[in-house]
């Protein structure tokens, strides 16, 4: 489960980092605080979703490859 959460966090960090950095760079007066807060929050949500998906697969009897 920890591995799934780490991979989910890495994916969220890159995906939402790209999204938030683009918003910060292209939108006039886009606050840095919103950029950082959204980036952290979405990284956390991606990690949580990956961990919950892993737990769901274990509950359904699926094994990891």
C-alpha positions as a printed Julia matrix, in Angstrom:
65×3 Matrix{Float64}:
   0.0     0.0     0.0
   2.86    2.38    0.78
   4.32    1.81   -2.67
   0.97    2.57   -4.33
   0.64    5.75   -2.28
   4.17    6.83   -3.2
   3.56    6.23   -6.91
   0.25    8.1    -6.65
   1.96   10.99   -4.91
   4.66   11.11   -7.58
   2.06   11.15  -10.34
   0.07   13.87   -8.56
   3.19   15.91   -7.91
   4.16   15.92  -11.59
   0.67   16.23  -13.09
  -0.66   18.94  -10.81
   2.71   20.66  -10.62
   2.58   21.06  -14.39
  -1.01   22.29  -14.23
  -0.43   24.73  -11.39
   2.86   26.05  -12.78
   1.15   26.69  -16.12
  -1.67   28.57  -14.39
   0.8    30.6   -12.37
   2.86   31.45  -15.46
   0.03   32.3   -17.84
  -2.84   33.74  -15.81
  -2.58   37.34  -14.75
  -2.51   37.83  -10.96
  -2.77   34.1   -10.19
  -1.63   33.9    -6.53
   1.43   31.85   -5.62
  -0.26   30.75   -2.39
  -3.11   29.13   -4.35
  -0.58   27.45   -6.64
   1.33   25.89   -3.74
  -1.75   24.97   -1.74
  -3.45   23.31   -4.73
  -0.26   21.45   -5.65
   0.12   20.02   -2.12
  -3.58   19.16   -1.8
  -3.78   17.38   -5.15
  -0.57   15.45   -4.47
  -2.11   14.25   -1.21
  -5.39   13.33   -2.95
  -3.57   11.41   -5.67
  -1.63    9.43   -3.07
  -4.79    8.7    -1.1
  -6.69    7.61   -4.21
  -3.88    5.26   -5.25
  -3.75    3.73   -1.76
  -7.52    3.28   -1.67
  -7.46    1.68   -5.12
  -4.79   -0.73   -3.91
  -6.85   -1.59   -0.83
  -9.93   -2.1    -3.0
  -8.08   -4.51   -5.26
  -6.84   -6.46   -2.24
 -10.37   -6.59   -0.86
 -11.66   -7.9    -4.19
  -9.03  -10.63   -4.12
  -6.77   -9.3    -6.85
  -3.05   -9.72   -6.35
  -0.29   -7.34   -7.31
   1.58   -8.22  -10.51
